[in-house]
């Protein structure tokens, strides 16, 4: 959450020929799922729910991509999904306005879905290993995993009122540990997905996207096979989405550097203490003092070639081994506990 995923989802999917479903995993009440069968809930406690729950999630995603929407009622959050998924959901809202049932109105949406050229979802509640089911069973599906500087994410979580994250040392350290543990996990699992599906899975860096946005969006449209003629009209109609960016540009430089003017050095050092190897691995620069931090002429990121959007269509494999101690990843069950969780009677607890 707060990685820029809603922004990217709108850029790619808010168009007439795309059926878009915002956060289809929202209603399952888990912060995220990992290792195929574990779910972490709001208090940072993770439990073993077996394979049943993740199988339900996988089946719902498969049904969405197949436009079998009549059976996806459990995946719909009425107060969220239709209102954040674009104008294509108007028929559903009109149907509800006629006092029809949710199940019936979803069948109405099946025609909208089937007529669309593209079907897309925006999900923040799955680790990348959980993407394998739909990648394996939908051979025409492509997935990108968005990564953003952990410092920018945590800054956004502190600044976002509904997220309710305080900037106390203990809270920030706990949040940073959990976030960077998950990023590490996704990087290692992403390596495997890239090897198995070299032209259907990719990482995208938020800061790379925001560097020459117009050309990067065109590259992403090309990657997903979206008509290039859509790009120009698309970029003319995103004023609301870019409003905050323009405000920040006028006052503090580009949006990717906004966090550098809000995080104090104490909070920054706390994040560095637990996220240093992740930052280094991904090409994010560490800052040693206040003046260095706020000097935006010094870039905060230099990415590996294989992570650039300009190389999306190439089959380059990721290699994060130089920045990770591979002894931590010998057994899958060790990955999360060794990065900040302990296992007790089939429970994971953030420590």
C-alpha positions, -999 to +999 in steps of 0.1 A: +000+000+000+011+036-009+034+023-036+017+042-064-003+012-075-036+030-079-020+056-101-004+030-123-037+010-124-056+040-136-030+049-162-032+014-177-068+005-173-090+036-173-099+033-210-130+022-230-116-012-242-104-024-208-124-041-180-107-031-147-112-045-112-097-025-084-086-046-054-104-079-059-087-093-028-099-064-006-129-083+008-108-113+021-097-093+052-060-100+049-032-075+046-014-099+024-009-136+016+024-154+012+039-189+008+006-200-008-012-206+025-003-179+051-023-147+056-013-117+076-040-096+092-042-060+104-023-065+136+007-078+118+000-114+130+002-141+103-015-174+105-016-207+086-050-210+070-040-240+048-044-240+011-082-235+011-082-197+014-055-190-012-072-214-036-104-194-032-084-162-041-068-179-071-101-191-084-117-157-080-088-141-100-091-168-127-129-161-129-123-124-132-098-128-161-123-153-177-153-130-172-171-155-151-183-127-129-215-144-116-194-164-092-172-136-080-196-120-054-171-129-026-144-108-043-165-077-046-164-049-020-195-028-029-182+003-012-148+001-029-144-019-061-171-003-084-162+033-074-124+029-081-126+007-112-136+033-138-166+042-159-170+006-172-187-002-139-216+022-145-239-006-157-233-024-124-241+007-103-272+014-124-283-022-118-279-018-081-299+014-083-328-007-096-327-028-064-313-058-081-290-083-062-252-081-063-250-115-080-275-105-107-257-072-113-223-090-117-238-112-144-248-079-162-211-070-160-201-102-178-211-087-211-190-056-204-160-078-195-164-101-225-166-072-249-134-056-236-101-061-253-082-061-221-089-073-185-069-059-157-067-060-119-048-039-093-037-060-063-016-052-033-025-081-011-005-109-026+032-118-026+044-125-061+046-163-056+008-163-055+008-150-091+020-184-105-014-200-105-030-174-129+002-172-149+002-209-154-035-212-162-039-180-182-012-182-209-021-147-223-018-130-189+011-106-181+019-094-146+040-065-134+050-060-098+054-023-088+083-014-064+088+020-048+115+033-025+106+020+010+113+055+025+087+071+002+062+044+010+066+048+048+065+086+044+032+083+025+018+059+052+027+085+079+011+113+059-021+094+050-046+098+078-066+066+072-034+045+074-029+058+109+009+052+111+027+072+138+063+084+133+075+070+167+108+051+166+092+017+175+063+020+151+085+031+121+110+004+128+083-023+129+067-010+097+100-008+079+110-043+089+078-058+077+078-038+044+114-046+036+110-082+046+082-085+021+102-067-006+131-091-001+107-120-004+091-107-036+125-101-052+136-137-046+103-151-058+102-127-087+136-141-099+119-175-102+089-161-120+110-142-144+130-174-153+098-194-158+078-166-176+105-143-190+082-121-211+051-123-189+064-112-155+084-080-147+093-056-119+086-019-125+101+008-104+078+037-095+106+062-098+115+049-133+079+053-143+078+089-132+110+097-151+096+108-185+061+096-177+047+099-212+073+077-229+072+051-200+034+048-203+038+042-240+063+015-233+039-001-208+010+001-233+033-017-258+042-044-233+005-052-226-005-049-263-026-018-258-033+003-288-007+031-290-033+056-303-048+055-268-017+070-252-020+106-263-057+109-254-050+091-222-024+115-210-046+145-218-072+132-194-053+125-163-053+160-148-070+149-116-045+121-112-016+144-117-029+173-096-009+163-065+022+159-087+018+194-101+014+208-066+045+191-054+064+201-086+057+237-078+068+236-043+094+208-037+105+193-070+093+162-087+069+137-069+096+110-066+115+133-043+086+145-022+095+123+008+129+138+010+113+171+022+090+154+048+110+126+065+133+139+092+168+124+096+159+104+127+131+086+109+152+081+078+180+065+099+155+041+115+144+030+080+180+027+069+189+005+098+165-022+087+162-016+050+197-008+040+204-040+020+171-037+002+178-001-007+213-010-019+201-040-039+175-020-058+198+010-065+184+034-040+209+059-025+215+063+012+217+098+027+240+107+055+229+142+065+200+167+061+216+188+034+224+157+013+189+144+017+173+176+005+197+182-024+175+169-052+202+174-077+216+142-063+194+114-075+180+090-050+180+061-074+201+044-100+184+012-112+198-020-126+194-023-164+171-053-162+147-033-139+141-005-164+108-001-182+126+004-214+138-033-212+103-048-204+101-067-236+135-083-232+140-117-215+166-105-190+166-125-158+169-107-125+199-115-102+197-102-067+222-127-052+250-103-048+229-083-023+213-111-004+227-138+019+213-169+002+216-189+033+184-172+044+165-187+015+174-223+016+140-234+028+109-215+017+094-216+052+125-197+065+121-167+042+096-146+062+106-156+097+143-148+092+133-114+080+113-103+110+087-129+119+088-158+144+068-190+141+048-201+172+022-229+169+017-222+132+014-185+138+037-158+125+042-127+146+060-095+136+088-088+161 
